[in-house]
Amino acid sequence: MKRVIAVRHCKASGQERNAVLTKEGISQSQKLKTFLMMKPIERIISSPFVRAVDTIEPLAHFKNLPIETDERLGERILSSKDLPDWLDHLEYSFTNFEAVLEGGESSQRATDRVSELIQDIQTSPHQCTVVVTHGNLLALLLRTFDERIGFSEWKQLSNPDVYEIFLDEGRIQKIWPLNW
């Protein structure tokens, strides 16, 4: 059964591309390694953002697997402008997929790029692939398998968060324990 383990990065120091994990985030990355180490993971693909790569590095080291980086897992940019009401714009983008702000990316475009990556994974020989991404993109990815997922589900995502996606069945399951 082909599956993807979709991971939202651990707690980070900021949103910029080079933001690193906080002390808590570093600790979380070790817990994530322990949580995932018995899974039959054959491949790891990460957003190239530092916080995403650092999230999965302990597991990659343990499994002796390379971390492939892919821009299609990069953070969705809502706008190039500083928006005091960014949360309202983000909520709107979950119901109006074509909406795009100045210098930003629409939900549709972000969904298309992550869906393209999932199609590539489906045709690969690997049965279990980890992808590491960011909250907004993770919610949009999950929405491709369950259209009920939207803004309120995005708000409930944690850092980190982990979902297992069973590609053959088109089914998703939250697997990250809330009590860690």
DRENDRENZA-841488 format. One record per residue: x, y, z of N, C-alpha, C, O in turn; residue number from 1. Coordinates in Angstrom, 3 decimals, always signed. Layout:
     n_px     n_py     n_pz    ca_px    ca_py    ca_pz     c_px     c_py     c_pz     o_px     o_py     o_pz seq
        X        Y        Z        X        Y        Z        X        Y        Z        X        Y        Z NUM
...
END
This chain:
     n_px     n_py     n_pz    ca_px    ca_py    ca_pz     c_px     c_py     c_pz     o_px     o_py     o_pz seq
   +0.846   -1.180   +0.000   +0.000   +0.000   +0.000   +0.892   +1.244   +0.000   +1.692   +1.449   +0.912   1
   +0.742   +2.053   -1.018   +1.558   +3.258   -1.158   +1.011   +4.351   -0.244   -0.189   +4.622   -0.202   2
   +1.951   +4.973   +0.495   +1.517   +6.026   +1.413   +2.544   +7.134   +1.518   +3.728   +6.969   +1.225   3
   +2.023   +8.275   +1.952   +2.833   +9.457   +2.215   +2.615   +9.825   +3.676   +1.483   +9.855   +4.159   4
   +3.696  +10.100   +4.361   +3.605  +10.638   +5.712   +3.913  +12.127   +5.585   +5.048  +12.525   +5.323   5
   +2.878  +12.937   +5.776   +2.991  +14.389   +5.592   +3.239  +15.048   +6.946   +2.462  +14.885   +7.887   6
   +4.333  +15.791   +7.019   +4.784  +16.391   +8.275   +4.800  +17.912   +8.157   +5.331  +18.467   +7.195   7
   +4.214  +18.572   +9.144   +4.405  +20.016   +9.277   +5.633  +20.214  +10.158   +5.807  +19.510  +11.154   8
   +6.474  +21.160   +9.797   +7.723  +21.392  +10.520   +7.499  +21.680  +12.002   +6.411  +22.075  +12.420   9
   +8.544  +21.476  +12.771   +8.536  +21.759  +14.208   +8.568  +23.271  +14.451   +8.697  +24.058  +13.514  10
   +8.448  +23.662  +15.721   +8.404  +25.092  +16.070   +9.675  +25.797  +15.623  +10.789  +25.324  +15.844  11
   +9.468  +26.952  +14.985  +10.582  +27.691  +14.386  +10.639  +29.118  +14.910   +9.701  +29.613  +15.534  12
  +11.767  +29.763  +14.639  +12.018  +31.120  +15.121  +11.322  +32.192  +14.287  +11.309  +33.358  +14.680  13
  +10.748  +31.824  +13.151  +10.082  +32.802  +12.302   +9.549  +32.173  +11.037   +9.529  +30.950  +10.893  14
   +9.112  +33.031  +10.111   +8.513  +32.586   +8.857   +9.461  +32.670   +7.668   +9.194  +32.079   +6.622  15
  +10.559  +33.392   +7.816  +11.453  +33.572   +6.677  +12.098  +32.236   +6.283  +12.148  +31.295   +7.074  16
  +12.576  +32.183   +5.072  +13.141  +30.965   +4.483  +14.256  +30.356   +5.341  +14.371  +29.134   +5.433  17
  +15.074  +31.203   +5.965  +16.206  +30.718   +6.753  +15.919  +30.608   +8.247  +16.845  +30.413   +9.034  18
  +14.655  +30.729   +8.654  +14.311  +30.609  +10.072  +14.674  +29.210  +10.571  +14.395  +28.207   +9.914  19
  +15.299  +29.166  +11.743  +15.737  +27.899  +12.327  +14.715  +27.422  +13.359  +13.804  +28.158  +13.739  20
  +14.885  +26.192  +13.797  +14.038  +25.666  +14.855  +14.405  +26.326  +16.182  +15.568  +26.646  +16.428  21
  +13.405  +26.523  +17.026  +13.639  +26.990  +18.388  +14.199  +25.820  +19.200  +14.287  +24.701  +18.695  22
  +14.577  +26.074  +20.454  +15.022  +24.974  +21.332  +13.924  +23.923  +21.442  +14.185  +22.722  +21.381  23
  +12.697  +24.396  +21.604  +11.566  +23.470  +21.679  +11.425  +22.701  +20.369  +11.153  +21.501  +20.380  24
  +11.607  +23.384  +19.245  +11.525  +22.738  +17.942  +12.585  +21.665  +17.752  +12.315  +20.615  +17.169  25
  +13.794  +21.928  +18.244  +14.862  +20.924  +18.165  +14.476  +19.690  +18.974  +14.665  +18.561  +18.522  26
  +13.938  +19.907  +20.160  +13.466  +18.794  +20.989  +12.335  +18.037  +20.283  +12.292  +16.807  +20.308  27
  +11.430  +18.779  +19.659  +10.330  +18.146  +18.922  +10.855  +17.285  +17.776  +10.305  +16.219  +17.502  28
  +11.915  +17.739  +17.106  +12.454  +16.967  +15.979  +12.997  +15.621  +16.451  +12.939  +14.636  +15.715  29
  +13.521  +15.573  +17.664  +13.986  +14.300  +18.230  +12.794  +13.397  +18.571  +12.843  +12.187  +18.348  30
  +11.736  +13.985  +19.107  +10.523  +13.210  +19.396   +9.895  +12.695  +18.103   +9.386  +11.576  +18.052  31
   +9.937  +13.516  +17.070   +9.413  +13.110  +15.768  +10.195  +11.913  +15.231   +9.612  +10.967  +14.702  32
  +11.512  +11.965  +15.371  +12.352  +10.830  +14.952  +11.913   +9.563  +15.678  +11.709   +8.525  +15.047  33
  +11.766   +9.641  +16.989  +11.353   +8.481  +17.781   +9.979   +7.988  +17.340   +9.740   +6.784  +17.245  34
   +9.094   +8.919  +17.075   +7.729   +8.582  +16.663   +7.695   +7.862  +15.314   +6.907   +6.935  +15.127  35
   +8.546   +8.284  +14.374   +8.505   +7.745  +13.007   +9.538   +6.658  +12.720   +9.493   +6.053  +11.649  36
  +10.460   +6.390  +13.630  +11.590   +5.525  +13.301  +11.212   +4.096  +12.945  +11.974   +3.434  +12.239  37
  +10.090   +3.597  +13.395   +9.695   +2.226  +13.068   +8.851   +2.139  +11.792   +8.535   +1.041  +11.334  38
   +8.493   +3.260  +11.231   +7.747   +3.260   +9.966   +8.694   +2.829   +8.842   +9.885   +3.138   +8.889  39
   +8.182   +2.125   +7.840   +9.034   +1.628   +6.745   +9.341   +2.710   +5.699   +9.063   +2.535   +4.513  40
   +9.908   +3.808   +6.147  +10.165   +4.972   +5.291  +11.324   +4.675   +4.346  +12.391   +4.227   +4.766  41
  +11.093   +4.933   +3.070  +12.100   +4.677   +2.043  +12.648   +5.961   +1.421  +13.703   +5.951   +0.788  42
  +11.930   +7.056   +1.605  +12.310   +8.294   +0.928  +11.841   +9.477   +1.762  +10.777   +9.432   +2.379  43
  +12.649  +10.540   +1.774  +12.301  +11.769   +2.486  +12.446  +12.940   +1.521  +13.499  +13.140   +0.915  44
  +11.361  +13.714   +1.390  +11.369  +14.914   +0.556  +10.925  +16.073   +1.446   +9.924  +15.966   +2.155  45
  +11.659  +17.167   +1.409  +11.371  +18.296   +2.288  +11.299  +19.602   +1.516  +11.923  +19.771   +0.468  46
  +10.525  +20.511   +2.064  +10.631  +21.912   +1.664  +12.090  +22.308   +1.847  +12.741  +21.837   +2.779  47
  +12.615  +23.165   +0.977  +14.003  +23.602   +1.155  +14.190  +24.607   +2.293  +15.325  +24.966   +2.606  48
  +13.120  +25.061   +2.909  +13.221  +26.008   +4.012  +13.969  +25.337   +5.172  +13.747  +24.159   +5.453  49
  +14.838  +26.071   +5.832  +15.706  +25.513   +6.872  +14.908  +24.799   +7.954  +15.292  +23.708   +8.376  50
  +13.807  +25.389   +8.413  +13.032  +24.785   +9.494  +12.453  +23.429   +9.115  +12.300  +22.559   +9.972  51
  +12.133  +23.244   +7.847  +11.594  +21.958   +7.396  +12.698  +20.900   +7.335  +12.522  +19.784   +7.824  52
  +13.821  +21.251   +6.743  +14.948  +20.309   +6.656  +15.419  +19.926   +8.059  +15.668  +18.751   +8.329  53
  +15.542  +20.908   +8.949  +15.996  +20.627  +10.311  +15.005  +19.761  +11.083  +15.401  +19.010  +11.974  54
  +13.727  +19.861  +10.749  +12.704  +19.037  +11.394  +12.948  +17.558  +11.141  +12.789  +16.743  +12.050  55
  +13.324  +17.206   +9.942  +13.412  +15.795   +9.556  +14.837  +15.247   +9.590  +15.039  +14.046   +9.413  56
  +15.818  +16.106   +9.813  +17.220  +15.661   +9.795  +17.513  +14.528  +10.780  +18.205  +13.582  +10.404  57
  +17.018  +14.578  +12.031  +17.305  +13.461  +12.938  +16.778  +12.118  +12.416  +17.450  +11.095  +12.550  58
  +15.595  +12.118  +11.830  +15.054  +10.875  +11.270  +15.872  +10.427  +10.064  +16.180   +9.243   +9.928  59
  +16.220  +11.356   +9.198  +17.021  +11.013   +8.016  +18.353  +10.409   +8.435  +18.813   +9.433   +7.842  60
  +18.966  +10.986   +9.451  +20.239  +10.466   +9.953  +20.050   +9.050  +10.508  +20.842   +8.154  +10.217  61
  +19.006   +8.857  +11.300  +18.730   +7.546  +11.888  +18.477   +6.494  +10.810  +18.971   +5.371  +10.905  62
  +17.711   +6.860   +9.788  +17.351   +5.928   +8.710  +18.440   +5.834   +7.636  +18.368   +4.995   +6.738  63
  +19.446   +6.705   +7.741  +20.506   +6.768   +6.730  +19.923   +7.032   +5.339  +20.296   +6.392   +4.356  64
  +18.999   +7.992   +5.289  +18.359   +8.386   +4.035  +18.724   +9.829   +3.711  +18.829  +10.659   +4.615  65
  +18.917  +10.135   +2.436  +19.154  +11.534   +2.070  +17.857  +12.337   +2.191  +16.762  +11.783   +2.091  66
  +17.991  +13.624   +2.404  +16.837  +14.526   +2.381  +16.835  +15.200   +1.020  +17.711  +16.009   +0.713  67
  +15.841  +14.861   +0.207  +15.664  +15.537   -1.079  +14.884  +16.817   -0.796  +13.898  +16.785   -0.060  68
  +15.303  +17.927   -1.360  +14.512  +19.150   -1.202  +13.759  +19.422   -2.494  +14.250  +19.159   -3.591  69
  +12.561  +19.953   -2.335  +11.696  +20.217   -3.483  +10.931  +21.512   -3.220  +10.220  +21.637   -2.223  70
  +11.087  +22.465   -4.126  +10.417  +23.769   -3.986   +8.900  +23.639   -3.932   +8.225  +24.517   -3.395  71
   +8.358  +22.559   -4.477   +6.900  +22.381   -4.467   +6.359  +22.206   -3.056   +5.151  +22.315   -2.843  72
   +7.228  +21.938   -2.091   +6.816  +21.830   -0.691   +7.062  +23.117   +0.090   +6.800  +23.173   +1.292  73
   +7.562  +24.149   -0.582   +7.868  +25.417   +0.071   +6.623  +26.119   +0.587   +5.506  +25.855   +0.142  74
   +6.841  +27.011   +1.527   +5.749  +27.790   +2.129   +4.970  +28.550   +1.065   +5.550  +29.104   +0.131  75
   +3.662  +28.569   +1.216   +2.830  +29.396   +0.332   +2.946  +30.843   +0.793   +2.759  +31.143   +1.972  76
   +3.252  +31.726   -0.128   +3.329  +33.154   +0.179   +1.947  +33.755   -0.073   +1.462  +33.753   -1.204  77
   +1.324  +34.261   +0.971   -0.001  +34.863   +0.845   +0.091  +36.203   +0.125   -0.734  +36.512   -0.735  78
   +1.100  +36.997   +0.481   +1.307  +38.310   -0.131   +2.739  +38.755   +0.140   +3.348  +38.361   +1.134  79
   +3.257  +39.569   -0.748   +4.590  +40.136   -0.510   +4.508  +41.352   +0.411   +5.532  +41.852   +0.876  80
   +3.306  +41.822   +0.669   +3.097  +42.977   +1.553   +2.797  +42.501   +2.974   +2.281  +41.401   +3.175  81
   +3.121  +43.328   +3.938   +2.794  +43.054   +5.332   +1.313  +43.379   +5.523   +0.904  +44.531   +5.382  82
   +0.524  +42.379   +5.838   -0.924  +42.559   +5.972   -1.340  +42.421   +7.432   -1.238  +41.332   +7.997  83
   -1.811  +43.509   +8.058   -2.268  +43.399   +9.441   -3.448  +42.431   +9.579   -3.622  +41.795  +10.618  84
   -4.254  +42.327   +8.520   -5.429  +41.445   +8.540   -5.169  +40.170   +7.729   -6.074  +39.657   +7.072  85
   -3.933  +39.660   +7.776   -3.541  +38.505   +6.963   -4.403  +37.279   +7.245   -4.662  +36.481   +6.344  86
   -4.848  +37.128   +8.492   -5.651  +35.961   +8.844   -6.987  +35.967   +8.103   -7.461  +34.916   +7.672  87
   -7.594  +37.142   +7.952   -8.840  +37.252   +7.188   -8.604  +36.885   +5.724   -9.423  +36.200   +5.111  88
   -7.492  +37.339   +5.172   -7.161  +37.015   +3.778   -6.908  +35.517   +3.611   -7.313  +34.915   +2.617  89
   -6.239  +34.931   +4.590   -5.982  +33.492   +4.516   -7.295  +32.717   +4.568   -7.494  +31.777   +3.798  90
   -8.180  +33.104   +5.462   -9.479  +32.436   +5.555  -10.230  +32.544   +4.226  -10.798  +31.564   +3.744  91
  -10.227  +33.730   +3.647  -10.890  +33.949   +2.358  -10.300  +33.033   +1.284  -11.027  +32.529   +0.428  92
   -8.994  +32.821   +1.331   -8.333  +32.012   +0.296   -8.713  +30.539   +0.360   -8.517  +29.812   -0.613  93
   -9.249  +30.091   +1.480   -9.687  +28.696   +1.583  -11.038  +28.470   +0.904  -11.387  +27.335   +0.582  94
  -11.795  +29.539   +0.687  -13.083  +29.398   +0.000  -13.062  +29.999   -1.396  -13.948  +29.727   -2.206  95
  -12.072  +30.802   -1.675  -11.920  +31.429   -2.991  -10.525  +31.085   -3.511   -9.586  +31.871   -3.392  96
  -10.420  +29.907   -4.083   -9.124  +29.323   -4.429   -8.338  +30.110   -5.464   -7.116  +29.984   -5.538  97
   -9.013  +30.910   -6.255   -8.314  +31.680   -7.291   -7.851  +33.043   -6.790   -7.104  +33.735   -7.482  98
   -8.286  +33.436   -5.596   -7.905  +34.742   -5.051   -6.394  +34.806   -4.876   -5.771  +33.878   -4.360  99
   -5.819  +35.918   -5.315   -4.373  +36.099   -5.176   -4.093  +37.554   -4.800   -4.628  +38.479   -5.411 100
   -3.269  +37.737   -3.811   -2.876  +39.072   -3.371   -1.555  +39.455   -4.032   -0.855  +38.606   -4.583 101
   -1.228  +40.734   -3.970   -0.003  +41.229   -4.609   +1.227  +40.449   -4.131   +1.502  +40.354   -2.935 102
   +1.948  +39.900   -5.097   +3.166  +39.158   -4.784   +2.927  +37.811   -4.143   +3.868  +37.166   -3.680 103
   +1.670  +37.377   -4.110   +1.332  +36.123   -3.444   +0.978  +35.008   -4.407   +1.070  +35.157   -5.625 104
   +0.579  +33.908   -3.842   +0.225  +32.710   -4.594   -1.193  +32.306   -4.205   -1.527  +32.291   -3.020 105
   -2.014  +31.985   -5.170   -3.380  +31.551   -4.879   -3.368  +30.162   -4.247   -2.408  +29.406   -4.396 106
   -4.442  +29.841   -3.545   -4.588  +28.489   -3.001   -4.574  +27.463   -4.124   -4.031  +26.369   -3.969 107
   -5.176  +27.822   -5.259   -5.223  +26.888   -6.387   -3.823  +26.569   -6.899   -3.497  +25.407   -7.140 108
   -3.004  +27.591   -7.065   -1.636  +27.378   -7.561   -0.821  +26.544   -6.571   -0.076  +25.651   -6.974 109
   -0.963  +26.838   -5.282   -0.243  +26.069   -4.258   -0.715  +24.615   -4.247   +0.093  +23.695   -4.126 110
   -2.026  +24.416   -4.374   -2.571  +23.056   -4.434   -2.057  +22.323   -5.659   -1.701  +21.147   -5.581 111
   -2.016  +23.011   -6.785   -1.532  +22.385   -8.023   -0.092  +21.913   -7.879   +0.248  +20.812   -8.314 112
   +0.752  +22.737   -7.272   +2.167  +22.340   -7.185   +2.372  +21.174   -6.223   +3.188  +20.294   -6.496 113
   +1.651  +21.148   -5.107   +1.827  +20.023   -4.188   +1.161  +18.762   -4.747   +1.636  +17.653   -4.500 114
   +0.073  +18.921   -5.492   -0.573  +17.765   -6.134   +0.336  +17.152   -7.191   +0.371  +15.934   -7.361 115
   +1.066  +17.999   -7.895   +2.027  +17.511   -8.890   +3.108  +16.661   -8.216   +3.512  +15.628   -8.752 116
   +3.567  +17.088   -7.059   +4.553  +16.306   -6.317   +3.964  +14.961   -5.898   +4.629  +13.932   -6.019 117
   +2.736  +14.958   -5.410   +2.096  +13.707   -4.989   +1.954  +12.765   -6.180   +2.153  +11.559   -6.032 118
   +1.618  +13.282   -7.348   +1.560  +12.440   -8.552   +2.921  +11.834   -8.849   +3.005  +10.660   -9.208 119
   +3.981  +12.607   -8.709   +5.332  +12.073   -8.906   +5.631  +10.959   -7.905   +6.237   +9.949   -8.262 120
   +5.212  +11.138   -6.671   +5.422  +10.114   -5.638   +4.644   +8.848   -5.983   +5.142   +7.739   -5.792 121
   +3.418   +9.013   -6.493   +2.602   +7.848   -6.854   +3.266   +6.989   -7.921   +3.091   +5.770   -7.930 122
   +4.014   +7.600   -8.808   +4.654   +6.837   -9.882   +6.065   +6.374   -9.513   +6.721   +5.697  -10.305 123
   +6.529   +6.731   -8.330   +7.865   +6.306   -7.897   +7.792   +4.872   -7.357   +6.706   +4.393   -7.029 124
   +8.919   +4.195   -7.263   +8.908   +2.823   -6.742   +8.786   +2.746   -5.219   +8.578   +1.659   -4.681 125
   +8.909   +3.857   -4.524   +8.889   +3.858   -3.062   +7.467   +3.690   -2.535   +6.530   +4.308   -3.039 126
   +7.322   +2.852   -1.521   +6.006   +2.592   -0.939   +5.655   +3.549   +0.202   +4.480   +3.774   +0.490 127
   +6.679   +4.109   +0.848   +6.423   +5.004   +1.983   +7.382   +6.190   +1.914   +8.592   +6.040   +2.084 128
   +6.824   +7.359   +1.664   +7.604   +8.586   +1.511   +7.164   +9.604   +2.547   +5.969   +9.812   +2.757 129
   +8.128  +10.236   +3.190   +7.846  +11.359   +4.092   +7.995  +12.644   +3.295   +8.970  +12.820   +2.565 130
   +7.020  +13.549   +3.438   +7.148  +14.900   +2.896   +7.045  +15.877   +4.065   +6.182  +15.737   +4.932 131
   +7.930  +16.858   +4.074   +7.943  +17.849   +5.153   +7.622  +19.206   +4.547   +8.271  +19.645   +3.597 132
   +6.614  +19.863   +5.105   +6.141  +21.109   +4.524   +5.711  +22.086   +5.616   +6.172  +22.008   +6.755 133
   +4.833  +22.992   +5.255   +4.393  +24.095   +6.111   +2.876  +24.012   +6.285   +2.191  +23.336   +5.518 134
   +2.364  +24.705   +7.296   +0.964  +24.571   +7.673   -0.047  +24.804   +6.573   -0.927  +23.970   +6.357 135
   +0.061  +25.922   +5.872   -0.922  +26.238   +4.838   -0.875  +25.203   +3.720   -1.914  +24.735   +3.255 136
   +0.323  +24.852   +3.296   +0.445  +23.877   +2.213   -0.015  +22.494   +2.667   -0.612  +21.756   +1.883 137
   +0.253  +22.135   +3.920   -0.221  +20.852   +4.437   -1.743  +20.806   +4.409   -2.322  +19.807   +3.981 138
   -2.395  +21.866   +4.855   -3.862  +21.900   +4.837   -4.393  +21.776   +3.411   -5.373  +21.069   +3.173 139
   -3.756  +22.455   +2.466   -4.194  +22.364   +1.067   -3.959  +20.967   +0.502   -4.775  +20.463   -0.270 140
   -2.846  +20.341   +0.884   -2.589  +18.959   +0.463   -3.662  +18.030   +1.012   -4.219  +17.222   +0.269 141
   -3.954  +18.133   +2.286   -4.971  +17.273   +2.899   -6.334  +17.508   +2.267   -7.124  +16.575   +2.125 142
   -6.611  +18.744   +1.890   -7.891  +19.085   +1.262   -8.077  +18.367   -0.072   -9.210  +18.117   -0.483 143
   -6.980  +18.034   -0.754   -7.120  +17.306   -2.023   -7.665  +15.901   -1.793   -8.177  +15.275   -2.721 144
   -7.561  +15.400   -0.563   -8.087  +14.077   -0.227   -9.391  +14.158   +0.554  -10.138  +13.180   +0.607 145
   -9.675  +15.295   +1.156  -10.904  +15.489   +1.928  -11.309  +16.958   +1.810  -10.747  +17.824   +2.481 146
  -12.287  +17.226   +0.951  -12.661  +18.616   +0.656  -13.277  +19.347   +1.841  -13.493  +20.556   +1.768 147
  -13.562  +18.648   +2.918  -14.088  +19.309   +4.115  -13.003  +20.084   +4.856  -13.307  +20.938   +5.689 148
  -11.755  +19.790   +4.559  -10.649  +20.470   +5.239  -10.537  +21.894   +4.721  -10.524  +22.139   +3.514 149
  -10.457  +22.818   +5.654  -10.382  +24.228   +5.285   -9.663  +25.044   +6.343   -8.755  +24.561   +7.019 150
  -10.088  +26.282   +6.468   -9.431  +27.231   +7.358   -9.454  +26.765   +8.815   -8.440  +26.854   +9.507 151
  -10.596  +26.272   +9.284  -10.676  +25.871  +10.699   -9.749  +24.696  +10.993   -9.185  +24.613  +12.085 152
   -9.584  +23.786  +10.033   -8.660  +22.664  +10.220   -7.211  +23.155  +10.196   -6.368  +22.654  +10.939 153
   -6.926  +24.142   +9.333   -5.592  +24.737   +9.313   -5.260  +25.314  +10.689   -4.150  +25.137  +11.190 154
   -6.235  +26.011  +11.301   -6.013  +26.637  +12.600   -5.704  +25.608  +13.686   -5.058  +25.931  +14.683 155
   -6.162  +24.379  +13.496   -5.955  +23.335  +14.502   -4.648  +22.569  +14.316   -4.295  +21.749  +15.163 156
   -3.925  +22.821  +13.226   -2.653  +22.134  +13.018   -1.659  +22.552  +14.092   -1.649  +23.700  +14.535 157
   -0.833  +21.612  +14.498   +0.209  +21.897  +15.487   +1.575  +21.895  +14.812   +1.720  +21.473  +13.664 158
   +2.566  +22.372  +15.544   +3.965  +22.286  +15.107   +4.679  +21.347  +16.073   +4.841  +21.697  +17.242 159
   +5.108  +20.184  +15.635   +4.860  +19.598  +14.321   +3.470  +18.984  +14.273   +2.747  +18.964  +15.268 160
   +3.118  +18.492  +13.118   +1.902  +17.710  +12.949   +2.205  +16.652  +11.905   +3.044  +16.857  +11.028 161
   +1.523  +15.522  +11.999   +1.811  +14.412  +11.090   +0.510  +13.744  +10.669   -0.333  +13.399  +11.498 162
   +0.371  +13.570   +9.361   -0.762  +12.856   +8.779   -0.235  +11.750   +7.881   +0.772  +11.917   +7.192 163
   -0.924  +10.628   +7.897   -0.597   +9.550   +6.974   -1.636   +9.581   +5.861   -2.840   +9.611   +6.119 164
   -1.163   +9.575   +4.636   -2.040   +9.610   +3.466   -1.895   +8.278   +2.745   -0.812   +7.931   +2.275 165
   -2.989   +7.539   +2.660   -3.004   +6.254   +1.965   -3.428   +6.533   +0.529   -4.614   +6.695   +0.240 166
   -2.454   +6.586   -0.357   -2.701   +7.050   -1.723   -3.651   +6.139   -2.483   -4.490   +6.626   -3.240 167
   -3.538   +4.827   -2.298   -4.398   +3.894   -3.034   -5.863   +4.054   -2.646   -6.759   +3.842   -3.463 168
   -6.096   +4.429   -1.400   -7.463   +4.575   -0.901   -7.938   +6.027   -0.930   -9.134   +6.288   -0.800 169
   -7.022   +6.963   -1.097   -7.384   +8.375   -1.035   -7.844   +8.779   +0.352   -8.729   +9.622   +0.499 170
   -7.242   +8.174   +1.373   -7.668   +8.378   +2.758   -6.541   +9.012   +3.562   -5.367   +8.705   +3.354 171
   -6.912   +9.905   +4.487   -5.928  +10.532   +5.373   -6.243  +10.189   +6.822   -7.393   +9.952   +7.193 172
   -5.180  +10.171   +7.632   -5.350   +9.900   +9.056   -4.325  +10.707   +9.841   -3.128  +10.648   +9.563 173
   -4.805  +11.453  +10.815   -3.896  +12.187  +11.703   -3.230  +11.166  +12.610   -3.912  +10.363  +13.248 174
   -1.889  +11.190  +12.674   -1.197  +10.203  +13.504   -0.321  +10.828  +14.585   +0.156  +10.116  +15.469 175
   -0.100  +12.134  +14.537   +0.752  +12.751  +15.554   -0.001  +12.815  +16.872   -1.112  +13.342  +16.913 176
   +0.578  +12.288  +17.964   -0.123  +12.312  +19.264   -0.139  +13.716  +19.848   +0.858  +14.437  +19.815 177
   -1.268  +14.076  +20.369   -1.436  +15.413  +20.937   -0.821  +15.534  +22.326   -0.649  +16.644  +22.830 178
   -0.488  +14.408  +22.949   +0.002  +14.452  +24.326   +1.522  +14.494  +24.431   +2.062  +14.316  +25.522 179
   +2.231  +14.725  +23.314   +3.701  +14.776  +23.389   +4.104  +16.151  +23.736   +5.297  +16.433  +23.854 180
END
